[in-house]
Amino acid sequence: MSFSTLFTEIDGPSYVITLNRPERRNAISVKTLDELMMAVGEAEELATVAGVILTGGAEYFSSGADLNDAAAIGTRSEGLAYFGRWHRMNDTLESLSKPVIAAIEGYCITGGCELALACDLRVAGAGASFAITSSRIGTVAGAGGTQRLPRLIGSAKALEIMFSAEPIDAREAHRIGLVNRLVDQGQALSEAKSMMKVYAERAPLSLAWCKRAVHRGMQMDLAAGLEFETFLVSTIYATNDRKEGIAAFLEKRAPQFKGN
């Protein structure tokens, strides 16, 4: 499948999506959102793909939402439609049954940061920077930033970042837990691919259901979350992959998972 605002490629177990709007510093347009959803849908269907890596290339991840689209919003209904598209895109990443890693170089700003927050994991090169700058232009982060960021790093730190609208560097992002791994500048994509090779050796149903348990469980109280976890783990014990995994461990051999 070909796209006008993205590049996609399969590299071993990784389905790599590269934002490709260099003239706009990878600003995310409505078309980009639609193409991202199509690309992620394609990755879901490919059995040889263990997960998705989302990147913006070597210079920058994304400067945020395309403000030409945002400026065209004139009514409440238009705003609901626009931000509804953003939420569907981010939900597509969170609902994907496979791991999603954001490989971030350069700046990762507002809508770009919100897109990265919807990924399961984030790897950043040393030169990366992060910000949600909505307060500079009289708006509020509308693609999940006010909800995902505090869930990840705590409400007080999230508010500090959103109040100031000032960027934080990759080292600080790693320190506060916004970034999972900090690597040398230019090495984010390589590190993400190395991580995905490890995940490709794990049971795909285990990854899918673990991901679901975490994302859905974070919306529940503890008792409901534990009940949901028990349902998932009880269900997975009936799968062929669980039988194969335990048999391989006892027989001291590599498991051959088939996703069923």
Protein Blocks (a to p, Z undefined) as FASTA:
>chain_A
ZZfkbccddehjbccdddddfknoopacfklmmmmmmmmmmmmmmmklnbdcddebjkbm
becjcfklmmmpmbfklmmmmmmmmmmmmmmmmmpcbdcddddehjdehjlmmmmmmpmb
dcddfkbccddfklmnopacfehpmmmmmmmnojklmmmmmmnopacdfklmmmnopamb
dcdehilmmmmmmmmmmmmmpcfklmmmmmmmmmmmmmpcfklmmmmmmmmmmmmmmpmk
lmmmmmmmmnopacddehZZ
